Structures are given as structure tokens and as C-alpha cells.
């Protein structure tokens, strides 16, 4: 495979400063809604990048469950690798990419833990099988065999038959509070439209960025 010669010519749209909403949260919500309506696969999927206190970075995909002025919400095991890194260094970046729309958004900022009330409310609304999966999985642990996980799941399925499934003790939620929001629209010849909303005090400064 010749990866070096692989190219895609972006031509789905364009972006000007006049089109962007003055409030970056409104702009991000607008694009998320358009992605959800477009038929894009996993329109709320985002790459979460975290790091240790020493700066060792790791990344993985998560699903955004809410986006508002209160931040970008996602949920996971607090004892996972990302949970441990967020404990050490509560600052992260989220990248959302919509292939069919040729659009990308990057959110950067400090991350805060969500209240147990919010976590319990979200967990109670998950599909039952997803609840059991979260309870069965000790995210990040070494498994000698997949059967260990499946057996644990089946045991819990029997234990909680006709019962409400409790929020796992290690299950938590996070809110990334953006201080930088980047908006990107693919354009031909690699001359993409790239804008940045940068927070300065209580104001947001909008700037066009060279692609």
C-alpha cells in the first residue's frame, strides 16, 4: 500500500467568518445537530486525548452525551487509563470528525468530574445490556480470556434479573470546559477553512487560522 500517495480532494462545502455564529457553543451545537441529521455514522463520537502529569499522552474514542455552556459531557470508568490520567492532569482535548461532511471540531480545556446525581441519572437511562456491560467490565484490567468477561456478564445478568442495575462504583462522568474551540471545513487544494474561538476573560475571540 502506497500511503504517501493517498489523497482526498475536499469539496463538500466552505466556511466564512460571516457564517459562523458569534457564540461558539451555538456553532458547535449547530454542527452537531447537522451531523446527527446527515446520517453520519456515530455523529457524537470524539477522540479524547489525555496525558499524565509527566506529559505522556494517550487517546481513544468516546461518545459525547451532552454539549452546552456547561461543557462537553462524556462518561467512563474513573479507574480506566483516561480516568487515572484526568486525575493527574485534568486538562484534555476532544476532536470530532465528520467524514461525510468533511468537518472537524477541536475542543480544548480543563475537565471536571460530574456530580453523582448526573452520573446516576445518565446510567439509569442506558440500555440494560449496556448497564450490565459496564458493571461486568473492569476497564483496563488484563483478561486471561474473553470467557472471564462473558462469565462475569452472565452471572450479573442472573443476579439482577427483574432488578434495577446499580451504577458501578467506578462509573463516572466528566465535563470538558472549552477555552479553545477550533472549527475546520475541508476545501480543495488543501486550502481548508479553519477558524478558532479563543476565550479571553469572559470574551470569545474569533480568528481565521491558516490551514
N, CA, C and O of each residue as an XYZ file, in Angstrom:
844
protein
N       0.840     -1.197      0.000
C       0.000      0.000      0.000
C       0.882      1.256      0.000
O       1.799      1.392      0.810
N       0.578      2.164     -0.927
C       1.339      3.406     -1.019
C       0.588      4.499     -0.261
O      -0.180      5.260     -0.850
N       0.817      4.568      1.041
C       0.117      5.541      1.870
C       0.496      6.975      1.516
O      -0.324      7.885      1.640
N       1.741      7.179      1.074
C       2.216      8.538      0.793
C       1.451      9.201     -0.343
O       1.311     10.424     -0.360
N       0.955      8.418     -1.285
C       0.260      8.993     -2.440
C      -1.257      9.042     -2.248
O      -1.981      9.499     -3.133
N      -1.740      8.572     -1.092
C      -3.183      8.583     -0.828
C      -3.654     10.023     -0.622
O      -3.119     10.731      0.231
N      -4.636     10.453     -1.382
C      -5.134     11.824     -1.305
C      -6.653     11.857     -1.420
O      -7.259     11.010     -2.075
N      -7.251     12.844     -0.775
C      -8.683     13.096     -0.937
C      -8.858     14.581     -1.216
O      -8.277     15.414     -0.519
N      -9.643     14.919     -2.214
C      -9.919     16.319     -2.530
C     -11.215     16.707     -1.841
O     -12.282     16.204     -2.194
N     -11.131     17.591     -0.870
C     -12.316     18.005     -0.118
C     -13.119     19.017     -0.923
O     -12.566     19.981     -1.454
N     -14.416     18.792     -1.009
C     -15.234     19.693     -1.826
C     -16.698     19.732     -1.393
O     -17.569     20.090     -2.185
N     -16.969     19.367     -0.149
C     -18.353     19.327      0.310
C     -18.901     20.692      0.739
O     -20.116     20.871      0.822
N     -18.021     21.647      1.009
C     -18.541     22.937      1.458
C     -17.443     23.954      1.669
O     -16.274     23.707      1.372
N     -17.839     25.103      2.189
C     -16.880     26.152      2.514
C     -17.384     26.873      3.752
O     -18.518     26.663      4.181
N     -16.543     27.721      4.326
C     -16.877     28.394      5.567
C     -16.283     29.802      5.551
O     -15.120     29.993      5.195
N     -17.090     30.774      5.938
C     -16.607     32.146      6.063
C     -16.928     32.653      7.456
O     -17.805     32.113      8.131
N     -16.224     33.683      7.888
C     -16.441     34.247      9.219
C     -17.883     34.728      9.377
O     -18.447     34.660     10.470
N     -18.482     35.218      8.279
C     -19.859     35.729      8.339
C     -20.860     34.624      8.672
O     -21.901     34.878      9.279
N     -20.535     33.403      8.272
C     -21.447     32.284      8.523
C     -21.394     31.784      9.957
O     -22.367     31.220     10.457
N     -20.263     31.988     10.618
C     -20.084     31.459     11.968
C     -20.897     32.250     12.982
O     -20.950     33.479     12.933
N     -21.531     31.526     13.901
C     -22.297     32.179     14.957
C     -21.340     32.822     15.960
O     -20.270     32.272     16.219
N     -21.698     33.965     16.526
C     -20.792     34.640     17.463
C     -20.513     33.848     18.730
O     -19.441     33.973     19.321
N     -21.478     33.031     19.150
C     -21.297     32.189     20.333
C     -20.776     30.822     19.881
O     -21.479     30.118     19.156
N     -19.557     30.425     20.291
C     -19.003     29.150     19.823
C     -19.823     27.940     20.240
O     -19.850     26.937     19.526
N     -20.497     28.020     21.396
C     -21.320     26.890     21.835
C     -22.492     26.696     20.882
O     -22.849     25.564     20.557
N     -23.091     27.800     20.433
C     -24.181     27.709     19.458
C     -23.678     27.120     18.147
O     -24.379     26.337     17.507
N     -22.461     27.495     17.745
C     -21.893     26.985     16.495
C     -21.632     25.489     16.567
O     -21.948     24.753     15.632
N     -21.052     25.037     17.684
C     -20.769     23.611     17.841
C     -22.074     22.820     17.876
O     -22.177     21.771     17.240
N     -23.074     23.312     18.614
C     -24.356     22.614     18.676
C     -25.011     22.545     17.298
O     -25.623     21.536     16.948
N     -24.883     23.611     16.523
C     -25.434     23.634     15.160
C     -24.797     22.546     14.320
O     -25.498     21.810     13.625
N     -23.474     22.434     14.373
C     -22.796     21.412     13.567
C     -23.097     20.006     14.066
O     -23.230     19.084     13.261
N     -23.208     19.825     15.377
C     -23.559     18.501     15.901
C     -24.951     18.100     15.418
O     -25.159     16.965     14.989
N     -25.895     19.022     15.487
C     -27.257     18.733     15.029
C     -27.281     18.399     13.538
O     -28.004     17.498     13.112
N     -26.489     19.126     12.745
C     -26.439     18.851     11.311
C     -25.811     17.489     11.038
O     -26.237     16.780     10.126
N     -24.805     17.124     11.820
C     -24.175     15.814     11.663
C     -25.145     14.694     12.019
O     -25.194     13.668     11.342
N     -25.918     14.896     13.086
C     -26.888     13.879     13.507
C     -27.993     13.711     12.464
O     -28.514     12.612     12.274
N     -28.345     14.802     11.792
C     -29.401     14.745     10.776
C     -28.887     14.222      9.439
O     -29.678     13.831      8.580
N     -27.572     14.213      9.259
C     -26.983     13.855      7.964
C     -26.885     12.357      7.721
O     -26.679     11.926      6.587
N     -27.032     11.560      8.775
C     -26.846     10.125      8.629
C     -25.420      9.687      8.877
O     -25.080      8.521      8.677
N     -24.582     10.617      9.315
C     -23.192     10.293      9.657
C     -23.164      9.185     10.710
O     -23.922      9.223     11.679
N     -22.282      8.193     10.515
C     -22.147      7.104     11.488
C     -21.496      7.645     12.751
O     -20.462      8.309     12.673
N     -22.078      7.376     13.907
C     -21.566      7.828     15.202
C     -21.261      9.336     15.196
O     -20.110      9.726     15.389
N     -22.270     10.180     14.978
C     -22.033     11.624     14.894
C     -21.561     12.261     16.195
O     -21.053     13.382     16.183
N     -21.722     11.563     17.316
C     -21.276     12.120     18.602
C     -19.965     11.506     19.080
O     -19.547     11.743     20.213
N     -19.309     10.713     18.218
C     -18.024     10.111     18.588
C     -16.926     11.159     18.543
O     -16.884     11.985     17.630
N     -16.037     11.126     19.529
C     -14.942     12.091     19.596
C     -13.686     11.405     20.109
O     -13.761     10.481     20.918
N     -12.543     11.855     19.641
C     -11.259     11.339     20.117
C     -10.832     12.164     21.324
O     -10.605     13.369     21.216
N     -10.726     11.511     22.460
C     -10.328     12.177     23.701
C      -8.838     11.961     23.942
O      -8.382     10.822     24.048
N      -8.086     13.043     24.026
C      -6.655     12.973     24.310
C      -6.397     13.471     25.729
O      -6.805     14.571     26.100
N      -5.717     12.647     26.508
C      -5.362     12.989     27.885
C      -3.878     12.719     28.079
O      -3.230     12.115     27.223
N      -3.346     13.167     29.205
C      -1.934     12.894     29.463
C      -1.688     12.743     30.952
O      -2.484     13.177     31.785
N      -0.568     12.119     31.260
C      -0.134     12.008     32.646
C       0.441     13.350     33.084
O       0.572     14.273     32.280
N       0.778     13.449     34.352
C       1.400     14.668     34.860
C       2.741     14.917     34.182
O       3.188     16.060     34.082
N       3.391     13.831     33.710
C       4.693     13.948     33.050
C       4.554     14.256     31.556
O       5.557     14.447     30.869
N       3.327     14.303     31.054
C       3.124     14.637     29.653
C       3.067     13.458     28.709
O       3.165     13.647     27.496
N       2.910     12.227     29.224
C       2.754     11.061     28.359
C       1.301     11.001     27.885
O       0.379     10.811     28.678
N       1.125     11.164     26.594
C      -0.211     11.328     26.024
C      -0.803     10.004     25.552
O      -0.084      9.133     25.062
N      -2.110      9.858     25.703
C      -2.829      8.730     25.108
C      -4.177      9.244     24.621
O      -4.658     10.281     25.078
N      -4.782      8.512     23.693
C      -6.066      8.944     23.143
C      -6.934      7.735     22.842
O      -6.443      6.619     22.671
N      -8.237      7.985     22.782
C      -9.206      6.945     22.500
C     -10.538      7.612     22.133
O     -10.731      8.809     22.350
N     -11.446      6.813     21.576
C     -12.747      7.353     21.184
C     -13.734      7.255     22.349
O     -13.781      6.255     23.065
N     -14.519      8.320     22.517
C     -15.610      8.328     23.486
C     -16.848      8.879     22.776
O     -16.759      9.394     21.661
N     -17.990      8.763     23.427
C     -19.223      9.317     22.872
C     -19.654     10.511     23.721
O     -19.788     10.400     24.939
N     -19.867     11.645     23.070
C     -20.365     12.819     23.786
C     -21.843     12.602     24.091
O     -22.603     12.164     23.228
N     -22.242     12.909     25.311
C     -23.627     12.705     25.722
C     -24.371     14.007     25.972
O     -25.590     14.004     26.145
N     -23.648     15.116     25.993
C     -24.281     16.429     26.113
C     -23.253     17.484     25.746
O     -22.068     17.351     26.053
N     -23.720     18.534     25.084
C     -22.847     19.674     24.842
C     -23.639     20.944     25.056
O     -24.668     21.166     24.418
N     -23.147     21.781     25.965
C     -23.804     23.048     26.277
C     -22.768     23.970     26.900
O     -21.577     23.661     26.925
N     -23.239     25.104     27.403
C     -22.355     26.036     28.095
C     -21.747     25.405     29.342
O     -20.768     25.919     29.881
N     -22.319     24.294     29.805
C     -21.765     23.564     30.959
C     -20.627     22.636     30.563
O     -19.992     22.027     31.424
N     -20.364     22.525     29.256
C     -19.250     21.713     28.796
C     -19.664     20.537     27.936
O     -20.845     20.322     27.663
N     -18.658     19.780     27.515
C     -18.863     18.554     26.734
C     -18.834     17.379     27.696
O     -17.809     17.119     28.326
N     -19.958     16.661     27.817
C     -20.080     15.567     28.780
C     -19.712     14.231     28.138
O     -20.106     13.943     27.008
N     -18.959     13.427     28.869
C     -18.731     12.030     28.494
C     -18.627     11.205     29.769
O     -18.327     11.734     30.839
N     -18.877      9.904     29.645
C     -18.928      9.020     30.807
C     -18.005      7.830     30.597
O     -17.837      7.353     29.475
N     -17.407      7.353     31.688
C     -16.480      6.236     31.603
C     -16.162      5.739     33.000
O     -16.653      6.286     33.988
N     -15.340      4.701     33.084
C     -14.859      4.224     34.370
C     -13.761      5.168     34.876
O     -12.804      5.456     34.157
N     -13.901      5.629     36.072
C     -12.898      6.552     36.624
C     -11.574      5.850     36.900
O     -10.542      6.502     37.054
N     -11.604      4.518     36.962
C     -10.382      3.747     37.203
C      -9.689      3.334     35.905
O      -8.671      2.643     35.937
N     -10.238      3.754     34.766
C      -9.637      3.447     33.473
C      -8.389      4.296     33.281
O      -8.089      5.169     34.096
N      -7.668      4.034     32.202
C      -6.458      4.803     31.911
C      -6.774      6.283     31.764
O      -6.052      7.130     32.290
N      -7.856      6.600     31.049
C      -8.210      8.009     30.880
C      -8.653      8.634     32.195
O      -8.376      9.804     32.459
N      -9.347      7.843     33.023
C      -9.764      8.350     34.323
C      -8.573      8.665     35.218
O      -8.546      9.689     35.899
N      -7.598      7.778     35.207
C      -6.389      7.993     36.016
C      -5.603      9.196     35.508
O      -5.076      9.975     36.303
N      -5.522      9.351     34.178
C      -4.786     10.483     33.636
C      -5.498     11.805     33.917
O      -4.850     12.813     34.198
N      -6.827     11.803     33.843
C      -7.571     13.021     34.153
C      -7.442     13.403     35.621
O      -7.529     14.579     35.972
N      -7.234     12.410     36.475
C      -6.999     12.692     37.891
C      -5.641     13.390     38.067
O      -5.510     14.323     38.859
N      -4.635     12.920     37.314
C      -3.299     13.507     37.389
C      -3.235     14.875     36.718
O      -2.629     15.815     37.233
N      -3.879     14.959     35.553
C      -3.806     16.178     34.751
C      -5.197     16.475     34.186
O      -5.524     16.002     33.097
N      -6.019     17.244     34.895
C      -7.402     17.486     34.474
C      -7.535     18.513     33.349
O      -8.231     19.519     33.479
N      -6.849     18.230     32.246
C      -6.917     19.079     31.050
C      -6.877     18.137     29.857
O      -6.075     17.204     29.824
N      -7.741     18.378     28.877
C      -7.837     17.423     27.771
C      -8.263     18.100     26.482
O      -8.588     19.287     26.454
N      -8.254     17.312     25.413
C      -8.682     17.770     24.100
C      -9.645     16.741     23.513
O      -9.426     15.536     23.637
N     -10.704     17.216     22.879
C     -11.675     16.361     22.193
C     -11.707     16.759     20.723
O     -11.863     17.937     20.400
N     -11.560     15.782     19.832
C     -11.622     16.038     18.400
C     -12.795     15.268     17.806
O     -12.894     14.050     17.957
N     -13.675     15.987     17.134
C     -14.826     15.385     16.459
C     -14.601     15.519     14.957
O     -14.330     16.616     14.468
N     -14.710     14.418     14.225
C     -14.521     14.464     12.771
C     -15.703     13.807     12.086
O     -16.062     12.670     12.393
N     -16.311     14.540     11.147
C     -17.434     14.016     10.375
C     -16.987     13.830      8.934
O     -16.917     14.787      8.163
N     -16.691     12.605      8.587
C     -16.116     12.286      7.279
C     -17.008     12.725      6.128
O     -16.529     13.332      5.170
N     -18.293     12.427      6.212
C     -19.184     12.724      5.086
C     -19.370     14.231      4.880
O     -19.622     14.677      3.761
N     -19.248     15.002      5.943
C     -19.409     16.455      5.856
C     -18.077     17.176      5.677
O     -18.043     18.381      5.429
N     -16.984     16.431      5.804
C     -15.632     17.000      5.702
C     -15.452     18.148      6.700
O     -14.970     19.228      6.360
N     -15.856     17.874      7.938
C     -15.792     18.869      9.000
C     -15.085     18.307     10.227
O     -15.096     17.103     10.481
N     -14.479     19.205     10.969
C     -13.802     18.812     12.206
C     -13.949     19.923     13.243
O     -13.917     21.110     12.920
N     -14.111     19.504     14.493
C     -14.138     20.438     15.625
C     -13.155     19.940     16.668
O     -13.103     18.744     16.953
N     -12.379     20.844     17.236
C     -11.474     20.509     18.339
C     -11.854     21.363     19.542
O     -12.002     22.581     19.437
N     -12.010     20.705     20.684
C     -12.311     21.387     21.952
C     -11.152     21.136     22.901
O     -10.731     19.993     23.079
N     -10.633     22.190     23.509
C      -9.559     22.050     24.491
C      -9.935     22.798     25.760
O     -10.518     23.881     25.707
N      -9.592     22.201     26.915
C      -9.862     22.902     28.160
C      -9.773     22.007     29.371
O      -9.536     20.805     29.250
N      -9.963     22.593     30.547
C      -9.941     21.821     31.784
C     -11.138     20.887     31.881
O     -12.191     21.137     31.294
N     -10.958     19.810     32.630
C     -12.003     18.792     32.772
C     -12.398     18.664     34.239
O     -11.540     18.598     35.119
N     -13.705     18.631     34.494
C     -14.222     18.490     35.851
C     -15.083     17.236     35.955
O     -15.726     16.836     34.985
N     -15.091     16.619     37.134
C     -15.968     15.474     37.389
C     -17.401     15.961     37.529
O     -17.653     17.017     38.108
N     -18.329     15.193     37.002
C     -19.747     15.492     37.147
C     -20.255     14.951     38.475
O     -19.669     14.033     39.047
N     -21.340     15.522     38.954
C     -21.905     15.089     40.229
C     -22.445     13.677     40.123
O     -22.781     13.213     39.033
N     -22.529     12.996     41.254
C     -23.056     11.635     41.275
C     -24.506     11.611     40.817
O     -24.951     10.631     40.218
N     -25.240     12.667     41.087
C     -26.635     12.754     40.658
C     -26.741     12.711     39.131
O     -27.593     12.009     38.585
N     -25.875     13.462     38.447
C     -25.876     13.470     36.981
C     -25.452     12.104     36.450
O     -26.033     11.597     35.491
N     -24.432     11.510     37.080
C     -23.925     10.198     36.654
C     -25.008      9.135     36.804
O     -25.232      8.345     35.886
N     -25.681      9.108     37.953
C     -26.732      8.117     38.193
C     -27.889      8.293     37.217
O     -28.451      7.315     36.726
N     -28.238      9.547     36.942
C     -29.350      9.816     36.021
C     -29.021      9.309     34.625
O     -29.863      8.696     33.969
N     -27.790      9.567     34.165
C     -27.395      9.084     32.839
C     -27.352      7.560     32.805
O     -27.854      6.943     31.866
N     -26.747      6.948     33.836
C     -26.607      5.486     33.842
C     -27.974      4.806     33.829
O     -28.145      3.765     33.194
N     -28.931      5.384     34.520
C     -30.267      4.782     34.590
C     -30.974      4.785     33.239
O     -31.906      4.009     33.027
N     -30.541      5.650     32.325
C     -31.172      5.754     31.009
C     -30.462      4.920     29.949
O     -30.930      4.847     28.812
N     -29.340      4.287     30.297
C     -28.632      3.453     29.332
C     -29.430      2.167     29.076
O     -30.188      1.730     29.942
N     -29.265      1.556     27.887
C     -29.906      0.259     27.651
C     -29.433     -0.744     28.701
O     -28.292     -0.677     29.160
N     -30.304     -1.664     29.076
C     -29.994     -2.610     30.152
C     -28.710     -3.407     29.863
O     -27.901     -3.631     30.763
N     -28.531     -3.829     28.617
C     -27.339     -4.604     28.283
C     -26.071     -3.763     28.422
O     -25.018     -4.279     28.796
N     -26.174     -2.476     28.122
C     -25.030     -1.583     28.299
C     -24.725     -1.383     29.779
O     -23.564     -1.267     30.173
N     -25.773     -1.343     30.592
C     -25.582     -1.237     32.040
C     -24.838     -2.462     32.568
O     -23.887     -2.343     33.341
N     -25.287     -3.638     32.138
C     -24.635     -4.877     32.579
C     -23.193     -4.938     32.095
O     -22.304     -5.396     32.813
N     -22.971     -4.468     30.857
C     -21.620     -4.468     30.316
C     -20.684     -3.580     31.113
O     -19.531     -3.936     31.356
N     -21.188     -2.419     31.520
C     -20.367     -1.502     32.317
C     -20.069     -2.093     33.686
O     -18.977     -1.901     34.222
N     -21.029     -2.807     34.252
C     -20.836     -3.421     35.567
C     -19.882     -4.609     35.482
O     -19.100     -4.849     36.401
N     -19.948     -5.351     34.374
C     -19.105     -6.537     34.214
C     -17.656     -6.177     33.889
O     -16.728     -6.894     34.264
N     -17.475     -5.055     33.187
C     -16.137     -4.680     32.736
C     -15.389     -3.863     33.787
O     -15.891     -2.854     34.281
N     -14.201     -4.311     34.114
C     -13.287     -3.535     34.957
C     -12.285     -2.925     33.992
O     -11.185     -3.445     33.808
N     -12.680     -1.817     33.381
C     -11.970     -1.267     32.223
C     -10.473     -1.117     32.465
O     -10.041     -0.509     33.445
N      -9.699     -1.680     31.556
C      -8.246     -1.584     31.640
C      -7.567     -2.787     32.271
O      -6.346     -2.924     32.193
N      -8.362     -3.677     32.908
C      -7.740     -4.836     33.552
C      -7.261     -5.846     32.507
O      -7.798     -5.907     31.401
N      -6.261     -6.625     32.860
C      -5.757     -7.678     31.975
C      -6.668     -8.902     32.103
O      -6.925     -9.377     33.209
N      -7.149     -9.402     30.977
C      -8.004    -10.587     30.949
C      -7.231    -11.763     30.351
O      -6.635    -11.638     29.281
N      -7.242    -12.877     31.027
C      -6.579    -14.067     30.500
C      -7.349    -14.653     29.323
O      -6.775    -15.293     28.443
N      -8.671    -14.422     29.325
C      -9.518    -14.996     28.281
C     -10.810    -14.191     28.232
O     -11.263    -13.695     29.263
N     -11.412    -14.053     27.051
C     -12.674    -13.335     26.912
C     -13.788    -13.997     27.737
O     -14.741    -13.338     28.155
N     -13.649    -15.316     27.963
C     -14.668    -16.044     28.732
C     -14.812    -15.479     30.140
O     -15.895    -15.536     30.723
N     -13.735    -14.937     30.688
C     -13.803    -14.352     32.031
C     -14.824    -13.215     32.052
O     -15.643    -13.111     32.966
N     -14.757    -12.364     31.022
C     -15.688    -11.234     30.919
C     -17.104    -11.713     30.644
O     -18.055    -11.217     31.248
N     -17.253    -12.673     29.739
C     -18.578    -13.186     29.397
C     -19.233    -13.884     30.584
O     -20.432    -13.728     30.813
N     -18.456    -14.647     31.333
C     -18.995    -15.336     32.513
C     -19.438    -14.330     33.567
O     -20.473    -14.502     34.211
N     -18.647    -13.285     33.733
C     -18.999    -12.246     34.703
C     -20.303    -11.564     34.285
O     -21.162    -11.280     35.119
N     -20.436    -11.306     32.981
C     -21.654    -10.679     32.448
C     -22.871    -11.575     32.697
O     -23.917    -11.102     33.141
N     -22.727    -12.865     32.410
C     -23.841    -13.801     32.580
C     -24.233    -13.951     34.038
O     -25.415    -14.084     34.355
N     -23.252    -13.932     34.928
C     -23.546    -14.022     36.366
C     -24.330    -12.793     36.828
O     -25.276    -12.904     37.608
N     -23.926    -11.633     36.341
C     -24.619    -10.399     36.714
C     -26.018    -10.347     36.114
O     -26.945     -9.815     36.724
N     -26.162    -10.900     34.924
C     -27.466    -10.953     34.270
C     -28.452    -11.754     35.122
O     -29.617    -11.380     35.251
N     -27.976    -12.856     35.701
C     -28.825    -13.667     36.578
C     -29.073    -12.960     37.906
O     -30.188    -12.973     38.427
N     -28.016    -12.338     38.451
C     -28.125    -11.672     39.754
C     -29.135    -10.529     39.729
O     -29.865    -10.306     40.695
N     -29.165     -9.806     38.603
C     -30.037     -8.634     38.532
C     -31.282     -8.862     37.680
O     -31.913     -7.910     37.222
N     -31.627    -10.125     37.473
C     -32.858    -10.426     36.747
C     -34.047     -9.826     37.489
O     -34.248    -10.095     38.674
N     -34.831     -9.015     36.790
C     -36.001     -8.343     37.370
C     -35.615     -7.339     38.469
O     -36.445     -6.981     39.304
N     -34.365     -6.895     38.463
C     -33.913     -5.897     39.441
C     -33.293     -4.711     38.722
O     -32.819     -4.824     37.592
N     -33.306     -3.581     39.397
C     -32.646     -2.403     38.855
C     -31.129     -2.575     38.966
O     -30.624     -3.023     39.995
N     -30.418     -2.220     37.913
C     -28.965     -2.369     37.908
C     -28.334     -1.094     38.462
O     -28.569     -0.010     37.928
N     -27.534     -1.207     39.525
C     -26.951     -0.011     40.140
C     -25.794      0.555     39.325
O     -25.157     -0.161     38.553
N     -25.533      1.830     39.503
C     -24.367      2.449     38.877
C     -23.107      1.817     39.452
O     -22.962      1.766     40.674
N     -22.190      1.334     38.616
C     -20.948      0.746     39.147
C     -20.191      1.771     39.992
O     -20.195      2.958     39.667
N     -19.548      1.333     41.061
C     -18.811      2.265     41.930
C     -17.762      3.086     41.184
O     -17.481      4.226     41.554
N     -17.183      2.502     40.127
C     -16.120      3.197     39.399
C     -16.640      3.994     38.203
O     -15.850      4.577     37.460
N     -17.949      4.024     38.011
C     -18.516      4.708     36.857
C     -18.650      6.196     37.161
O     -19.181      6.576     38.205
N     -18.169      7.036     36.249
C     -18.232      8.470     36.490
C     -18.445      9.258     35.215
O     -18.429      8.707     34.114
N     -18.645     10.556     35.382
C     -18.855     11.439     34.241
C     -17.925     12.637     34.324
O     -17.472     13.023     35.401
N     -17.653     13.213     33.166
C     -16.723     14.328     33.077
C     -17.300     15.417     32.177
O     -18.081     15.140     31.267
N     -16.905     16.648     32.445
C     -17.282     17.778     31.602
C     -16.026     18.528     31.200
O     -15.324     19.079     32.048
N     -15.744     18.547     29.905
C     -14.628     19.353     29.409
C     -15.155     20.762     29.181
O     -16.122     20.957     28.445
N     -14.522     21.741     29.812
C     -14.938     23.136     29.712
C     -14.034     23.835     28.694
O     -12.903     24.185     29.029
N     -14.499     24.048     27.467
C     -13.605     24.576     26.424
C     -13.108     25.993     26.710
O     -13.861     26.867     27.138
N     -11.824     26.184     26.461
C     -11.245     27.536     26.450
C     -10.724     27.834     25.041
O     -10.358     28.967     24.729
N     -10.697     26.796     24.195
C     -10.331     26.934     22.795
C     -11.199     25.997     21.973
O     -11.283     24.804     22.265
N     -11.845     26.537     20.943
C     -12.690     25.746     20.053
C     -12.260     26.040     18.622
O     -12.299     27.188     18.179
N     -11.850     24.998     17.903
C     -11.429     25.154     16.515
C     -12.448     24.507     15.587
O     -12.921     23.397     15.831
N     -12.773     25.226     14.521
C     -13.759     24.794     13.537
C     -13.044     24.639     12.198
O     -12.339     25.552     11.767
N     -13.215     23.498     11.538
C     -12.495     23.201     10.294
C     -13.431     22.643      9.251
O     -14.199     21.718      9.517
N     -13.363     23.219      8.049
C     -14.117     22.716      6.904
C     -13.138     22.416      5.783
O     -12.367     23.286      5.377
N     -13.165     21.177      5.275
C     -12.259     20.804      4.195
C     -12.537     21.587      2.921
O     -13.692     21.830      2.573
N     -11.461     21.985      2.221
C     -11.575     22.699      0.938
C     -10.569     22.122     -0.062
O      -9.598     21.484      0.344
N     -10.783     22.334     -1.340
C      -9.852     21.810     -2.349
C      -8.436     22.369     -2.200
O      -8.227     23.428     -1.608
N      -7.482     21.637     -2.745
C      -6.070     22.046     -2.777
C      -5.474     22.261     -1.390
O      -4.485     22.976     -1.230
N      -6.084     21.637     -0.399
C      -5.616     21.738      0.984
C      -5.742     23.152      1.562
O      -5.156     23.444      2.604
N      -6.496     24.026      0.901
C      -6.712     25.390      1.395
C      -7.988     25.410      2.236
O      -8.960     26.091      1.908
N      -7.958     24.654      3.319
C      -9.138     24.463      4.157
C      -9.532     25.756      4.877
O      -8.706     26.645      5.083
N     -10.812     25.840      5.255
C     -11.286     26.942      6.098
C     -11.130     26.520      7.554
O     -11.695     25.515      7.985
N     -10.370     27.286      8.293
C     -10.013     26.935      9.669
C     -10.175     28.170     10.542
O      -9.524     29.190     10.317
N     -11.053     28.071     11.549
C     -11.313     29.193     12.452
C     -11.109     28.762     13.898
O     -11.256     27.589     14.243
N     -10.771     29.721     14.721
C     -10.533     29.461     16.143
C     -11.338     30.434     16.988
O     -11.320     31.643     16.758
N     -12.050     29.881     17.979
C     -12.669     30.692     19.031
C     -11.773     30.549     20.258
O     -11.645     29.455     20.807
N     -11.163     31.628     20.685
C     -10.249     31.589     21.830
C     -10.821     32.433     22.963
O     -11.162     33.601     22.779
N     -10.920     31.813     24.143
C     -11.505     32.522     25.278
C     -10.480     33.461     25.903
O      -9.354     33.063     26.200
N     -10.886     34.713     26.099
C     -10.042     35.723     26.730
C     -10.875     36.422     27.791
O     -11.686     37.293     27.477
N     -10.675     36.039     29.056
C     -11.548     36.541     30.118
C     -12.941     35.992     29.932
O     -13.129     34.776     29.914
N     -13.917     36.861     29.793
C     -15.304     36.421     29.576
C     -15.685     36.499     28.096
O     -16.819     36.192     27.728
N     -14.737     36.909     27.248
C     -14.996     37.080     25.822
C     -14.427     35.925     25.011
O     -13.498     35.235     25.431
N     -15.027     35.735     23.813
C     -14.502     34.774     22.853
C     -13.991     35.546     21.645
O     -14.715     36.363     21.075
N     -12.756     35.291     21.255
C     -12.144     35.955     20.108
C     -12.141     34.988     18.933
O     -11.605     33.885     19.028
N     -12.745     35.411     17.823
C     -12.825     34.585     16.624
C     -11.739     35.004     15.641
O     -11.619     36.182     15.301
N     -10.946     34.028     15.184
C      -9.860     34.323     14.256
C      -9.810     33.251     13.164
O     -10.073     32.078     13.427
N      -9.476     33.657     11.949
C      -9.226     32.687     10.890
C      -7.793     32.194     11.029
O      -6.879     32.990     11.241
N      -7.594     30.890     10.911
C      -6.277     30.279     11.082
C      -5.814     29.693      9.749
O      -6.606     29.086      9.028
N      -4.543     29.874      9.424
C      -4.005     29.267      8.218
C      -4.090     27.745      8.323
O      -3.736     27.185      9.360
N      -4.550     27.068      7.277
C      -4.752     25.614      7.379
C      -3.443     24.837      7.386
O      -3.454     23.609      7.467
